[in-house]
């Protein structure tokens, strides 16, 4: 649908080169995670494959919007780019959360450390409930989709509703990202005190995994903190001079860190009671 309004300009989409570069950078990541998903099928690799595909798609759409004046006036195309980009964050954030929990299971299969947390046991159990985290993130995705659609409405009431829903989605993502960081820090402290078992033949990813996981968590918190800090200032949030280094780049770096050899446990390394799809 085209009505003469340049939605790309309205959404701060100007850099054709930036969109093309990021689309190209995600292509080898997509094929790497696809290959890993086939060779070593785990939830982390499968979801990251989908995440990279979504990112390639969203940046291709962004490039089309930035490079074509007729496409920039297409409201449906603009909304599709906004929705697809926001939905994609679910993949990398949940993959990171799943990976931390998997690494804890591999290091502490009997749950001895988890059972000795005293008054914090209920809180940590909620933080480690994969189904709860997944449902929370799915709620954020749904709110974000509805919010992005309502924001482009000509009805002021729907626009206000869209703004509220979009902010709610951002804050939910930020809370889960912060929980990921806390969970990773707890894992790091447990490793430091030797409460988790170690192996003599640890790979680079296992030996230095907790530092890499902290890096991933910090990058994801940085990404969502940017959106939270600019949730009341759309022009600043859409400013590509801020958006690329504080949103697009942290995601790309986080996805790249998942490629560290030995970081993601194989399905056979996980306890038998842990399903790869849980």
Residue frames relative to the residue before (quaternion, step in Angstrom):
aa qw qx qy qz dx dy dz
X 1.0000 0.0000 0.0000 0.0000 0.00 0.00 0.00
X 0.0396 -0.8033 0.5937 -0.0263 3.58 -0.74 1.07
X 0.0183 0.8172 -0.5746 0.0409 3.60 -0.81 0.98
X 0.6818 -0.5136 0.2818 0.4382 3.58 1.19 0.50
X 0.5931 0.5566 -0.3692 0.4495 3.61 1.22 -0.23
X 0.3145 -0.7413 0.5617 0.1899 3.57 -0.87 0.94
X 0.1963 -0.8259 0.5208 0.0904 3.57 -0.04 1.31
X 0.5879 0.5695 -0.3710 0.4388 3.58 1.11 -0.60
X 0.6554 0.4915 -0.3029 0.4870 3.57 0.98 -0.86
X 0.6331 0.5371 -0.3138 0.4606 3.56 1.04 -0.83
X 0.7437 0.3956 -0.2091 0.4966 3.58 1.06 -0.79
X 0.5468 -0.6570 0.3798 0.3538 3.57 1.26 0.21
X 0.4665 0.6711 -0.4488 0.3612 3.60 1.22 0.41
X 0.1265 0.8205 -0.5391 0.1420 3.57 -0.27 1.29
X 0.7175 0.4874 -0.2618 0.4232 3.59 0.92 -0.90
X 0.2548 -0.7654 0.5771 0.1271 3.55 -0.43 1.24
X 0.6579 0.5275 -0.3124 0.4375 3.58 0.92 -0.91
X 0.6483 0.5312 -0.3223 0.4401 3.59 0.93 -0.88
X 0.6683 0.5012 -0.2978 0.4620 3.57 0.92 -0.93
X 0.6599 0.5066 -0.3091 0.4609 3.58 0.95 -0.88
X 0.6509 0.5286 -0.3175 0.4429 3.59 0.92 -0.91
X 0.6978 0.4580 -0.2878 0.4694 3.58 0.84 -0.90
X 0.6048 0.5394 -0.3619 0.4608 3.60 1.04 -0.64
X 0.6681 0.4948 -0.2948 0.4710 3.58 0.96 -0.89
X 0.6571 0.5307 -0.3156 0.4324 3.59 0.94 -0.86
X 0.6789 0.4922 -0.2977 0.4563 3.58 1.07 -0.65
X 0.5269 0.6581 -0.4101 0.3480 3.61 1.16 -0.42
X 0.7024 0.4308 -0.3028 0.4790 3.68 0.73 -0.88
X 0.6000 0.5437 -0.3670 0.4580 3.60 1.10 -0.58
X 0.6256 0.5441 -0.3315 0.4502 3.57 1.00 -0.83
X 0.7060 0.4537 -0.2743 0.4696 3.59 0.81 -0.98
X 0.6113 0.5400 -0.3599 0.4529 3.61 1.06 -0.64
X 0.7140 0.4373 -0.2696 0.4757 3.60 0.79 -0.98
X 0.5897 0.5493 -0.3682 0.4636 3.60 1.12 -0.57
X 0.6525 0.5071 -0.3052 0.4731 3.58 0.95 -0.89
X 0.6664 0.4921 -0.3003 0.4728 3.58 0.95 -0.86
X 0.6270 0.5456 -0.3351 0.4438 3.58 1.06 -0.73
X 0.6702 0.4799 -0.2888 0.4871 3.56 1.11 -0.68
X 0.7190 0.4435 -0.2453 0.4755 3.56 0.92 -0.94
X 0.8000 0.0735 0.0054 0.5955 3.58 0.92 -0.93
X 0.0948 -0.8551 0.5063 0.0584 3.60 0.48 1.15
X 0.1677 0.7393 -0.6344 0.1516 3.55 -0.60 1.21
X 0.6606 -0.5134 0.3632 0.4100 3.54 -1.21 0.48
X 0.6350 0.5584 -0.3339 0.4166 3.58 0.93 -0.90
X 0.7071 0.4565 -0.2737 0.4655 3.60 0.76 -1.00
X 0.6521 0.5237 -0.3229 0.4430 3.60 0.94 -0.83
X 0.6870 0.4676 -0.2867 0.4767 3.58 0.88 -0.92
X 0.6400 0.5169 -0.3307 0.4624 3.60 1.02 -0.72
X 0.5904 0.5553 -0.3623 0.4603 3.59 1.12 -0.60
X 0.6646 0.4855 -0.2899 0.4884 3.55 0.95 -0.92
X 0.6235 0.5514 -0.3345 0.4420 3.58 1.00 -0.86
X 0.6821 0.4850 -0.2902 0.4639 3.59 0.85 -0.95
X 0.6248 0.5261 -0.3361 0.4689 3.59 1.04 -0.74
X 0.6438 0.5148 -0.3113 0.4728 3.57 1.01 -0.84
X 0.6641 0.5016 -0.3086 0.4605 3.57 0.97 -0.83
X 0.6151 0.5227 -0.3541 0.4723 3.61 0.96 -0.74
X 0.6656 0.5143 -0.2953 0.4531 3.56 0.91 -0.96
X 0.6878 0.4901 -0.2924 0.4485 3.58 0.85 -0.97
X 0.6894 0.4601 -0.2955 0.4750 3.61 0.96 -0.76
X 0.5829 0.5375 -0.3761 0.4794 3.60 1.14 -0.49
X 0.6498 0.5004 -0.3099 0.4811 3.58 0.96 -0.87
X 0.6368 0.5259 -0.3200 0.4643 3.57 1.01 -0.83
X 0.6434 0.5165 -0.3165 0.4680 3.58 1.02 -0.80
X 0.6370 0.5223 -0.3212 0.4672 3.57 1.01 -0.82
X 0.6621 0.5058 -0.2987 0.4653 3.58 0.95 -0.89
X 0.6960 0.4755 -0.2711 0.4647 3.56 1.00 -0.86
X 0.7684 0.4116 -0.1963 0.4489 3.57 1.04 -0.72
X 0.7540 0.3246 -0.1919 0.5378 3.58 1.21 -0.26
X 0.4038 -0.7323 0.4952 0.2353 3.58 -0.65 1.08
X 0.6499 0.5065 -0.3254 0.4639 3.59 1.03 -0.71
X 0.6454 0.4994 -0.3186 0.4822 3.59 1.03 -0.78
X 0.6299 0.5546 -0.3328 0.4299 3.59 1.03 -0.77
X 0.6875 0.4540 -0.2758 0.4951 3.59 1.20 -0.42
X 0.5504 0.6032 -0.3934 0.4224 3.57 1.28 0.08
X 0.3477 -0.7770 0.4910 0.1851 3.57 -0.32 1.27
X 0.6553 0.5269 -0.3207 0.4360 3.58 0.92 -0.88
X 0.6495 0.5110 -0.3114 0.4691 3.57 1.02 -0.80
X 0.6459 0.5214 -0.3127 0.4617 3.56 1.00 -0.84
X 0.6601 0.4941 -0.3064 0.4756 3.59 0.93 -0.91
X 0.6273 0.5437 -0.3363 0.4447 3.59 1.00 -0.82
X 0.6541 0.5068 -0.3160 0.4643 3.58 0.95 -0.85
X 0.6607 0.5133 -0.3053 0.4547 3.58 0.92 -0.89
X 0.6789 0.4943 -0.2849 0.4622 3.57 0.91 -0.96
X 0.6746 0.5038 -0.3004 0.4483 3.59 0.83 -1.00
X 0.6580 0.5077 -0.3235 0.4524 3.58 0.92 -0.86
X 0.6950 0.4800 -0.2865 0.4522 3.60 0.85 -0.94
X 0.6234 0.5391 -0.3384 0.4541 3.59 1.05 -0.74
X 0.6257 0.5973 -0.3405 0.3685 3.58 0.96 -0.82
X 0.5931 0.6002 -0.3794 0.3795 3.60 1.03 -0.67
X 0.5258 0.6309 -0.4001 0.4067 3.57 1.17 -0.56
X 0.6778 0.5410 -0.2972 0.3994 3.57 0.87 -1.01
X 0.7297 0.4214 -0.2569 0.4733 3.58 0.74 -1.00
X 0.6546 0.5104 -0.3270 0.4518 3.62 1.00 -0.73
X 0.6984 0.4509 -0.2894 0.4745 3.60 0.86 -0.87
X 0.5924 0.5543 -0.3649 0.4568 3.58 1.11 -0.59
X 0.6556 0.5068 -0.3058 0.4688 3.57 0.97 -0.88
X 0.6563 0.5069 -0.3128 0.4630 3.58 0.95 -0.87
X 0.6546 0.5143 -0.3012 0.4651 3.56 0.96 -0.91
X 0.6532 0.5272 -0.3166 0.4417 3.57 0.97 -0.85
X 0.6393 0.5158 -0.3320 0.4638 3.60 0.94 -0.82
X 0.6775 0.4846 -0.2931 0.4693 3.59 0.90 -0.91
X 0.6327 0.5201 -0.3307 0.4689 3.59 1.05 -0.73
X 0.6526 0.5130 -0.3156 0.4598 3.58 0.94 -0.86
X 0.6296 0.5220 -0.3309 0.4707 3.58 1.07 -0.70
X 0.6471 0.5213 -0.3153 0.4584 3.57 1.02 -0.79
X 0.6500 0.5134 -0.3123 0.4652 3.56 0.98 -0.84
X 0.7184 0.4478 -0.2484 0.4709 3.57 0.94 -0.91
X 0.7997 0.1474 -0.0484 0.5800 3.58 1.10 -0.68
X 0.0538 -0.8668 0.4951 0.0270 3.62 0.64 1.11
X 0.6924 0.4692 -0.2823 0.4698 3.60 1.11 -0.56
X 0.4240 -0.7383 0.4423 0.2819 3.58 1.26 -0.10
X 0.2598 0.8006 -0.5075 0.1843 3.58 1.14 0.52
X 0.6606 0.4990 -0.3163 0.4632 3.55 0.99 -0.83
X 0.6543 0.5281 -0.3171 0.4387 3.58 0.96 -0.87
X 0.6969 0.4881 -0.2807 0.4441 3.58 1.01 -0.75
X 0.6922 0.4729 -0.2833 0.4657 3.59 1.20 -0.17
X 0.4389 0.7373 -0.4239 0.2898 3.54 1.21 0.44
X 0.3953 -0.7634 0.4491 0.2434 3.60 1.27 0.06
X 0.8576 -0.0650 0.0611 0.5066 3.59 -0.93 -0.95
X 0.6656 0.5126 -0.3056 0.4482 3.59 1.14 -0.50
X 0.4177 0.7532 -0.4437 0.2477 3.57 1.29 -0.14
X 0.6548 0.5150 -0.3236 0.4487 3.60 0.94 -0.86
X 0.6620 0.5079 -0.3061 0.4584 3.56 0.93 -0.92
X 0.6911 0.4731 -0.2923 0.4616 3.57 0.86 -0.93
X 0.6072 0.5400 -0.3669 0.4528 3.60 1.06 -0.60
X 0.6404 0.5064 -0.3243 0.4779 3.58 1.02 -0.76
X 0.6531 0.5176 -0.3092 0.4583 3.58 1.00 -0.85
X 0.7429 0.3968 -0.2131 0.4952 3.57 1.11 -0.67
X 0.4757 0.6534 -0.4452 0.3854 3.57 1.28 0.24
X 0.3401 -0.7882 0.4789 0.1837 3.56 -0.19 1.31
X 0.6546 0.5231 -0.3174 0.4440 3.57 0.94 -0.88
X 0.6514 0.5110 -0.3139 0.4648 3.58 0.99 -0.83
X 0.6598 0.5000 -0.3076 0.4692 3.58 0.92 -0.89
X 0.6543 0.5171 -0.3130 0.4546 3.58 0.96 -0.88
X 0.6634 0.4974 -0.3050 0.4684 3.60 0.93 -0.88
X 0.6298 0.5372 -0.3287 0.4546 3.57 1.04 -0.78
X 0.6829 0.4770 -0.2832 0.4753 3.55 0.93 -0.90
X 0.6268 0.5270 -0.3383 0.4637 3.58 1.06 -0.71
X 0.6147 0.5334 -0.3386 0.4722 3.58 1.10 -0.72
X 0.6369 0.5225 -0.3212 0.4672 3.58 1.02 -0.82
X 0.6388 0.5297 -0.3197 0.4574 3.58 1.01 -0.82
X 0.6663 0.5043 -0.2994 0.4605 3.58 0.88 -0.97
X 0.6571 0.5034 -0.3078 0.4691 3.58 0.92 -0.90
X 0.6529 0.5230 -0.3091 0.4523 3.57 1.01 -0.82
X 0.6488 0.5142 -0.3172 0.4626 3.59 0.98 -0.83
X 0.6738 0.4804 -0.2983 0.4757 3.58 0.86 -0.94
X 0.6580 0.5268 -0.3075 0.4415 3.56 0.97 -0.89
X 0.6605 0.5098 -0.3082 0.4570 3.59 0.94 -0.90
X 0.6528 0.5101 -0.3083 0.4675 3.59 1.05 -0.75
X 0.6904 0.4888 -0.2796 0.4541 3.58 0.90 -0.96
X 0.5945 0.5973 -0.3652 0.3956 3.59 1.10 -0.63
X 0.7110 0.4356 -0.2566 0.4887 3.58 1.13 -0.56
X 0.4401 0.6998 -0.4546 0.3314 3.58 1.26 0.20
X 0.4639 -0.6599 0.5136 0.2925 3.58 -1.23 0.46
X 0.5865 0.5627 -0.3596 0.4584 3.57 1.34 -0.12
X 0.4418 -0.7238 0.4600 0.2631 3.65 -0.53 1.13
X 0.6259 0.5443 -0.3410 0.4424 3.59 1.05 -0.74
X 0.6687 0.4846 -0.2955 0.4802 3.58 0.98 -0.84
X 0.6123 0.5456 -0.3463 0.4556 3.58 1.07 -0.68
X 0.6520 0.5059 -0.3061 0.4746 3.58 0.98 -0.86
X 0.6412 0.5104 -0.3167 0.4776 3.56 1.02 -0.82
X 0.6453 0.5308 -0.3108 0.4530 3.55 0.98 -0.87
X 0.6385 0.5273 -0.3199 0.4603 3.57 1.00 -0.82
X 0.6639 0.5073 -0.2961 0.4629 3.57 0.96 -0.91
X 0.6756 0.4906 -0.2917 0.4666 3.56 0.92 -0.91
X 0.6337 0.5305 -0.3276 0.4580 3.57 1.02 -0.81
X 0.6597 0.4931 -0.3083 0.4760 3.59 0.95 -0.83
X 0.6256 0.5351 -0.3388 0.4556 3.59 0.99 -0.81
X 0.6368 0.5272 -0.3186 0.4636 3.58 1.00 -0.85
X 0.6534 0.5203 -0.3085 0.4551 3.57 0.93 -0.93
X 0.6958 0.4835 -0.2837 0.4491 3.58 0.83 -0.97
X 0.6177 0.5302 -0.3470 0.4657 3.59 1.07 -0.69
X 0.6441 0.5099 -0.3114 0.4776 3.57 0.95 -0.89
X 0.6572 0.5159 -0.3141 0.4509 3.59 0.95 -0.86
X 0.6415 0.5229 -0.3259 0.4571 3.60 0.96 -0.83
X 0.6726 0.4828 -0.3004 0.4735 3.59 0.91 -0.90
X 0.6263 0.5266 -0.3365 0.4661 3.60 1.04 -0.74
X 0.6528 0.4969 -0.3099 0.4804 3.60 1.01 -0.78
X 0.6242 0.5207 -0.3351 0.4764 3.60 1.06 -0.72
X 0.6069 0.5437 -0.3405 0.4691 3.57 1.08 -0.74
X 0.6616 0.5021 -0.3037 0.4668 3.58 0.92 -0.88
X 0.6515 0.5089 -0.3125 0.4679 3.60 0.96 -0.86
X 0.6563 0.5113 -0.3046 0.4637 3.58 0.93 -0.93
X 0.6557 0.5068 -0.3074 0.4677 3.57 1.01 -0.82
X 0.6394 0.5180 -0.3204 0.4692 3.59 1.01 -0.78
X 0.6333 0.5226 -0.3235 0.4703 3.59 1.04 -0.77
X 0.6392 0.5166 -0.3083 0.4791 3.54 1.05 -0.82
X 0.6469 0.5247 -0.3136 0.4560 3.57 1.00 -0.85
X 0.6655 0.4952 -0.3054 0.4675 3.59 0.94 -0.85
X 0.6399 0.5203 -0.3248 0.4629 3.57 1.03 -0.78
X 0.6421 0.5131 -0.3163 0.4737 3.58 1.01 -0.80
X 0.6557 0.5346 -0.3085 0.4348 3.56 0.97 -0.89
X 0.7230 0.4043 -0.2346 0.5087 3.58 1.10 -0.70
X 0.4753 -0.7160 0.4051 0.3119 3.57 1.34 0.32
X 0.3489 0.7393 -0.5096 0.2682 3.59 1.04 0.67
X 0.6771 0.4050 -0.2859 0.5439 3.55 1.26 -0.23
X 0.5289 -0.6444 0.4492 0.3212 3.54 -1.04 0.71
X 0.2136 -0.7726 0.5876 0.1105 3.56 -1.11 0.69
X 0.2749 -0.7429 0.5835 0.1790 3.54 -1.25 0.42
X 0.5339 -0.6466 0.4438 0.3162 3.53 -1.13 0.63
X 0.7388 0.4088 -0.2202 0.4884 3.60 1.12 -0.64
X 0.2018 0.8214 -0.5132 0.1458 3.57 1.05 0.67
X 0.4064 -0.6882 0.5482 0.2465 3.56 -1.06 0.85
X 0.7199 -0.4218 0.3126 0.4541 3.55 -1.31 0.10
X 0.6664 0.5215 -0.2971 0.4424 3.56 0.96 -0.91
X 0.6694 0.4717 -0.2972 0.4910 3.57 1.08 -0.69
X 0.6771 0.5200 -0.2961 0.4283 3.55 0.91 -0.94
X 0.8006 0.2138 -0.0888 0.5526 3.57 0.96 -0.91
X 0.2897 0.8223 -0.4572 0.1755 3.55 1.30 0.26
X 0.6564 0.5320 -0.3348 0.4172 3.57 0.90 -0.87
X 0.6385 0.5112 -0.3316 0.4702 3.60 1.05 -0.67
X 0.6423 0.5105 -0.3170 0.4757 3.56 1.05 -0.78
X 0.6419 0.5192 -0.3139 0.4689 3.57 1.02 -0.82
X 0.6251 0.5211 -0.3314 0.4773 3.58 1.04 -0.74
X 0.6338 0.5325 -0.3238 0.4581 3.56 1.02 -0.81
X 0.6492 0.5115 -0.3082 0.4710 3.58 0.97 -0.89
X 0.6685 0.5101 -0.2996 0.4507 3.57 0.88 -0.98
X 0.6619 0.5068 -0.3057 0.4600 3.60 0.93 -0.89
X 0.6426 0.5228 -0.3210 0.4589 3.58 0.98 -0.81
X 0.6831 0.4797 -0.2907 0.4676 3.59 0.95 -0.85
X 0.6173 0.5151 -0.3423 0.4863 3.59 1.08 -0.68
X 0.6233 0.5425 -0.3285 0.4575 3.59 0.99 -0.85
X 0.6554 0.5281 -0.3101 0.4422 3.56 0.90 -0.96
X 0.7481 0.4039 -0.2351 0.4712 3.56 0.76 -1.02
X 0.5754 0.5725 -0.3777 0.4455 3.60 1.15 -0.52
X 0.6002 0.5568 -0.3480 0.4568 3.58 1.10 -0.70
X 0.6838 0.4740 -0.2899 0.4730 3.58 0.89 -0.92
X 0.6469 0.5127 -0.3234 0.4626 3.58 1.01 -0.77
X 0.6779 0.5052 -0.2908 0.4480 3.58 0.94 -0.90
X 0.7600 0.3404 -0.1844 0.5220 3.59 1.13 -0.61
X 0.3397 0.7847 -0.4705 0.2180 3.60 1.25 0.25
X 0.7191 0.3933 -0.2461 0.5174 3.59 1.21 -0.44
X 0.7141 0.3613 -0.2321 0.5529 3.56 1.30 0.12
X 0.2124 -0.8360 0.4956 0.1023 3.55 0.20 1.32
X 0.6441 0.5356 -0.3378 0.4291 3.60 0.96 -0.78
X 0.6656 0.4773 -0.3029 0.4873 3.57 1.03 -0.75
X 0.6462 0.5274 -0.3192 0.4499 3.58 1.00 -0.80
X 0.7272 0.4207 -0.2332 0.4898 3.58 1.04 -0.75
X 0.4631 0.6850 -0.4443 0.3448 3.60 1.27 -0.14
X 0.3904 -0.7673 0.4576 0.2221 3.59 -0.42 1.20
X 0.5759 0.5787 -0.3820 0.4330 3.60 1.18 -0.42
X 0.7038 0.3726 -0.2388 0.5557 3.57 1.28 -0.42
X 0.6533 0.5707 -0.3133 0.3865 3.55 0.95 -0.95
X 0.6856 0.4892 -0.3000 0.4478 3.59 0.87 -0.88
X 0.7471 0.3936 -0.2651 0.4654 3.68 0.71 -0.87
X 0.7637 0.3913 -0.2049 0.4709 3.61 1.08 -0.62
X 0.7436 0.3235 -0.2137 0.5447 3.59 1.25 -0.19
X 0.7585 0.3929 -0.2207 0.4708 3.58 0.55 -1.17
X 0.6957 0.4963 -0.2878 0.4322 3.60 0.84 -0.95
X 0.6525 0.5085 -0.3465 0.4422 3.68 0.81 -0.79
X 0.6304 0.5278 -0.3300 0.4638 3.59 1.03 -0.75
X 0.6674 0.5046 -0.3015 0.4573 3.56 0.90 -0.95
X 0.6601 0.4989 -0.3061 0.4708 3.60 0.94 -0.85
X 0.6404 0.5235 -0.3238 0.4593 3.58 0.99 -0.84
X 0.6559 0.5045 -0.3086 0.4690 3.60 0.93 -0.90
X 0.6441 0.5295 -0.3184 0.4510 3.58 1.02 -0.80
X 0.6368 0.5431 -0.3289 0.4375 3.60 1.02 -0.76
X 0.5799 0.5855 -0.3733 0.4260 3.59 1.16 -0.52
X 0.6114 0.5751 -0.3428 0.4218 3.59 1.22 -0.39
X 0.4119 0.7232 -0.4686 0.2961 3.61 1.24 -0.11
X 0.4827 -0.6901 0.4511 0.2956 3.64 -0.68 1.03
X 0.8330 0.2093 -0.1716 0.4826 3.55 -0.89 0.99
X 0.4890 0.6845 -0.4333 0.3235 3.61 1.22 -0.08
X 0.7523 0.3380 -0.1865 0.5339 3.57 0.94 -0.93
X 0.3928 -0.7363 0.4951 0.2417 3.62 -0.57 1.10
X 0.4802 -0.6362 0.5158 0.3140 3.56 -1.11 0.66
X 0.6551 -0.5215 0.3676 0.4046 3.56 -1.19 0.46
X 0.6590 0.5266 -0.3065 0.4411 3.57 1.05 -0.78
X 0.6286 0.5456 -0.3363 0.4405 3.60 1.20 -0.40
X 0.6128 0.5629 -0.3502 0.4301 3.56 1.20 -0.44
X 0.5966 -0.5636 0.4178 0.3898 3.61 -1.08 0.62
X 0.6139 -0.6011 0.3696 0.3538 3.56 -1.06 0.77
X 0.6519 0.5284 -0.3170 0.4420 3.58 1.11 -0.61
X 0.6439 0.5107 -0.3191 0.4719 3.56 1.27 -0.26
X 0.2377 -0.7720 0.5748 0.1308 3.59 -0.53 1.14
X 0.5460 -0.6306 0.4414 0.3308 3.54 -1.04 0.77
X 0.7040 0.4448 -0.2692 0.4838 3.59 1.16 -0.48
X 0.4801 0.6880 -0.4467 0.3109 3.62 1.19 -0.09
